């Protein structure tokens, strides 16, 4: 049975990979045929599938990181995630569905720090054959309908 502690540990490792700039590790938190999307609360409420960021496979997530490293030009920045305790909606031996509140601070190369995003992860976890917990789906639902053009890193 997937439990709350396992979900908390997963989320902590996920955030650490992003916050420590180990972005190449980020796709490994997902299944091969995953769904990752960043949207805002109004789109989510209205059932609109388009997102600010959209990927439907681990390969697309890997391409996103490769583009960040090699092709895209953006102001250097890093994140610090503050995560709440997941609200487990369902869980069994094969996986779990949960919602986790988040706050993300963005730290610019100048040292300026600001609250960048708040919201809630809507997650569907699966237990892989090797027993490892993976995300089959993560929708980062941001509270604000205003999206900063510097949304470069994954949430």
C-alpha angles and dihedrals in degrees: 000000000000107000137195094259091055091051092048091049091048093051092047091053091045092053092044091055091055097038094049092050092247088135094152087069093054098084090053089071089069137069118250092255098040133148120225123175138163113206139144133256097259094052090047092048092049093047094242109160098202115103140190085242122019132181130163101188142036087245090062089051090051090050090051091055092045089052091049091052101040114018115021122083114211138144110276112257143151135205137228114202122207109193131194126216113283118251102223111217095179137350139176139149093291100050149300144252115220145158121219126187117226142188120193123197117199119215114199126208087257090061093250109146125197140165101263106176141000127186145097135289113228102203141184111192127192131193109235123220089263090055094253118140113237137176115248088177136010121176113183103207108197119208094221124068089208112091121200111231088226093070093133106135124062117262 
